Amino acid sequence: MLEKIAIIISIIIAYIIYYYRDKYQDKLPKNNMKGTTSNNNSKLNNNEFKEKLKELKSMYKDDLITKEEYEQKRKEILKRF
Protein backbone atom coordinates (compact mmCIF):
# COMPACT_ATOMS: atom_id res chain seq x y z
CA MET A 1 0.00 0.00 0.00
CA LEU A 2 2.76 2.46 0.92
CA GLU A 3 4.62 1.60 -2.27
CA LYS A 4 1.58 2.52 -4.36
CA ILE A 5 1.21 5.80 -2.50
CA ALA A 6 4.91 6.55 -3.01
CA ILE A 7 4.61 5.85 -6.74
CA ILE A 8 1.56 8.08 -7.06
CA ILE A 9 3.28 10.88 -5.16
CA SER A 10 6.40 10.61 -7.30
CA ILE A 11 4.32 10.76 -10.49
CA ILE A 12 2.50 13.85 -9.20
CA ILE A 13 5.79 15.53 -8.27
CA ALA A 14 7.28 14.68 -11.68
CA TYR A 15 4.26 16.19 -13.39
CA ILE A 16 4.41 19.36 -11.29
CA ILE A 17 8.11 19.80 -12.04
CA TYR A 18 7.57 19.10 -15.74
CA TYR A 19 4.62 21.50 -15.96
CA TYR A 20 6.20 24.39 -14.12
CA ARG A 21 9.60 23.95 -15.77
CA ASP A 22 8.01 24.50 -19.18
CA LYS A 23 5.64 27.20 -17.99
CA TYR A 24 8.34 29.33 -16.33
CA GLN A 25 11.40 28.33 -18.37
CA ASP A 26 11.70 31.76 -19.97
CA LYS A 27 11.85 33.40 -16.51
CA LEU A 28 14.72 31.23 -15.23
CA PRO A 29 18.32 32.39 -15.59
CA LYS A 30 19.85 30.74 -18.65
CA ASN A 31 23.00 29.56 -16.85
CA ASN A 32 21.00 27.52 -14.28
CA MET A 33 19.21 25.36 -16.82
CA LYS A 34 21.60 22.43 -17.03
CA GLY A 35 20.47 19.62 -19.27
CA THR A 36 17.97 21.73 -21.19
CA THR A 37 18.35 23.67 -24.35
CA SER A 38 18.91 27.39 -23.86
CA ASN A 39 16.27 28.40 -26.38
CA ASN A 40 12.87 26.93 -27.23
CA ASN A 41 13.67 27.33 -30.92
CA SER A 42 16.95 25.45 -30.76
CA LYS A 43 17.22 22.02 -32.30
CA LEU A 44 17.02 18.85 -30.23
CA ASN A 45 19.41 16.02 -30.92
CA ASN A 46 17.93 12.63 -31.81
CA ASN A 47 18.14 11.18 -28.27
CA GLU A 48 16.60 14.26 -26.65
CA PHE A 49 13.84 14.22 -29.25
CA LYS A 50 12.95 10.58 -28.62
CA GLU A 51 13.15 10.96 -24.85
CA LYS A 52 10.90 14.01 -24.76
CA LEU A 53 8.28 12.33 -26.95
CA LYS A 54 8.37 9.17 -24.81
CA GLU A 55 8.03 11.20 -21.62
CA LEU A 56 5.15 13.20 -23.07
CA LYS A 57 3.33 10.10 -24.29
CA SER A 58 3.78 8.44 -20.91
CA MET A 59 2.29 11.44 -19.14
CA TYR A 60 -0.68 11.38 -21.51
CA LYS A 61 -1.24 7.64 -21.03
CA ASP A 62 -1.12 8.10 -17.26
CA ASP A 63 -3.82 10.81 -17.57
CA LEU A 64 -1.49 13.45 -16.18
CA ILE A 65 -2.12 15.77 -19.10
CA THR A 66 -5.10 16.30 -21.39
CA LYS A 67 -5.18 15.41 -25.06
CA GLU A 68 -5.00 19.10 -25.93
CA GLU A 69 -1.91 19.60 -23.75
CA TYR A 70 -0.36 16.48 -25.28
CA GLU A 71 -0.98 17.65 -28.84
CA GLN A 72 0.27 21.18 -28.14
CA LYS A 73 3.49 20.03 -26.49
CA ARG A 74 4.03 17.36 -29.16
CA LYS A 75 3.83 20.02 -31.87
CA GLU A 76 6.35 22.17 -29.97
CA ILE A 77 8.77 19.24 -29.71
CA LEU A 78 8.36 18.37 -33.40
CA LYS A 79 9.08 22.01 -34.37
CA ARG A 80 12.31 21.91 -32.38
CA PHE A 81 13.49 18.73 -34.12
C-alpha positions as CSV (number, residue, x, y, z in Angstrom):
1,M,0.0,0.0,0.0
2,L,2.8,2.5,0.9
3,E,4.6,1.6,-2.3
4,K,1.6,2.5,-4.4
5,I,1.2,5.8,-2.5
6,A,4.9,6.6,-3.0
7,I,4.6,5.8,-6.7
8,I,1.6,8.1,-7.1
9,I,3.3,10.9,-5.2
10,S,6.4,10.6,-7.3
11,I,4.3,10.8,-10.5
12,I,2.5,13.8,-9.2
13,I,5.8,15.5,-8.3
14,A,7.3,14.7,-11.7
15,Y,4.3,16.2,-13.4
16,I,4.4,19.4,-11.3
17,I,8.1,19.8,-12.0
18,Y,7.6,19.1,-15.7
19,Y,4.6,21.5,-16.0
20,Y,6.2,24.4,-14.1
21,R,9.6,24.0,-15.8
22,D,8.0,24.5,-19.2
23,K,5.6,27.2,-18.0
24,Y,8.3,29.3,-16.3
25,Q,11.4,28.3,-18.4
26,D,11.7,31.8,-20.0
27,K,11.8,33.4,-16.5
28,L,14.7,31.2,-15.2
29,P,18.3,32.4,-15.6
30,K,19.8,30.7,-18.6
31,N,23.0,29.6,-16.9
32,N,21.0,27.5,-14.3
33,M,19.2,25.4,-16.8
34,K,21.6,22.4,-17.0
35,G,20.5,19.6,-19.3
36,T,18.0,21.7,-21.2
37,T,18.4,23.7,-24.3
38,S,18.9,27.4,-23.9
39,N,16.3,28.4,-26.4
40,N,12.9,26.9,-27.2
41,N,13.7,27.3,-30.9
42,S,16.9,25.4,-30.8
43,K,17.2,22.0,-32.3
44,L,17.0,18.8,-30.2
45,N,19.4,16.0,-30.9
46,N,17.9,12.6,-31.8
47,N,18.1,11.2,-28.3
48,E,16.6,14.3,-26.7
49,F,13.8,14.2,-29.3
50,K,13.0,10.6,-28.6
51,E,13.2,11.0,-24.8
52,K,10.9,14.0,-24.8
53,L,8.3,12.3,-27.0
54,K,8.4,9.2,-24.8
55,E,8.0,11.2,-21.6
56,L,5.2,13.2,-23.1
57,K,3.3,10.1,-24.3
58,S,3.8,8.4,-20.9
59,M,2.3,11.4,-19.1
60,Y,-0.7,11.4,-21.5
61,K,-1.2,7.6,-21.0
62,D,-1.1,8.1,-17.3
63,D,-3.8,10.8,-17.6
64,L,-1.5,13.5,-16.2
65,I,-2.1,15.8,-19.1
66,T,-5.1,16.3,-21.4
67,K,-5.2,15.4,-25.1
68,E,-5.0,19.1,-25.9
69,E,-1.9,19.6,-23.7
70,Y,-0.4,16.5,-25.3
71,E,-1.0,17.7,-28.8
72,Q,0.3,21.2,-28.1
73,K,3.5,20.0,-26.5
74,R,4.0,17.4,-29.2
75,K,3.8,20.0,-31.9
76,E,6.3,22.2,-30.0
77,I,8.8,19.2,-29.7
78,L,8.4,18.4,-33.4
79,K,9.1,22.0,-34.4
80,R,12.3,21.9,-32.4
81,F,13.5,18.7,-34.1
